[in-house]
């Protein structure tokens, strides 16, 4: 946990629909779910388990070859102020209205070669 992170409250490793997943819990209560094949945003942690999909705000399937690699149950190595570093070297950037997945930090910093984009409702920064 990074107590000074203004966007991410904490992360957790869980299984979602029998798949390893890492959840990014935002300070505003929303949850971003990372699986090997998709990114998703839910209204709350409880909404992640709703089999009817109530509370699913957005979903982005990852193209073949752009999957997120997990090391055991985890895929996140670090996070700070909307930046999330992944085990496989990919970078996830969380902005007020979008989450973007990049192949590496270099491309993420320059906004190049975006692998996936997830729409978000407005994120309040504390």
Secondary structure in CASP SS format (residue, H / E / C, confidence):
PFRMAT SS
TARGET T0000
AUTHOR 0000-0000-0000
METHOD secondary structure of the structure
MODEL  1
X C 1.00
X C 1.00
X C 1.00
X C 1.00
X C 1.00
X C 1.00
X C 1.00
X E 1.00
X E 1.00
X E 1.00
X E 1.00
X E 1.00
X E 1.00
X E 1.00
X E 1.00
X E 1.00
X C 1.00
X C 1.00
X E 1.00
X E 1.00
X E 1.00
X E 1.00
X E 1.00
X E 1.00
X E 1.00
X E 1.00
X C 1.00
X C 1.00
X C 1.00
X C 1.00
X E 1.00
X E 1.00
X E 1.00
X E 1.00
X C 1.00
X C 1.00
X C 1.00
X E 1.00
X E 1.00
X E 1.00
X E 1.00
X E 1.00
X C 1.00
X C 1.00
X H 1.00
X H 1.00
X H 1.00
X H 1.00
X C 1.00
X C 1.00
X C 1.00
X C 1.00
X C 1.00
X C 1.00
X C 1.00
X E 1.00
X E 1.00
X E 1.00
X E 1.00
X E 1.00
X E 1.00
X C 1.00
X C 1.00
X C 1.00
X C 1.00
X C 1.00
X C 1.00
X C 1.00
X C 1.00
X C 1.00
X E 1.00
X C 1.00
X C 1.00
X E 1.00
X C 1.00
X E 1.00
X E 1.00
X E 1.00
X E 1.00
X E 1.00
X C 1.00
X C 1.00
X E 1.00
X E 1.00
X E 1.00
X E 1.00
X C 1.00
X C 1.00
X C 1.00
X C 1.00
X E 1.00
X E 1.00
X E 1.00
X E 1.00
X C 1.00
X C 1.00
X C 1.00
X E 1.00
X E 1.00
X E 1.00
X E 1.00
X E 1.00
X C 1.00
X C 1.00
X H 1.00
X H 1.00
X H 1.00
X H 1.00
X H 1.00
X H 1.00
X C 1.00
X C 1.00
X C 1.00
X E 1.00
X E 1.00
X E 1.00
X E 1.00
X E 1.00
X E 1.00
X C 1.00
X C 1.00
X C 1.00
X C 1.00
X C 1.00
X C 1.00
X C 1.00
END
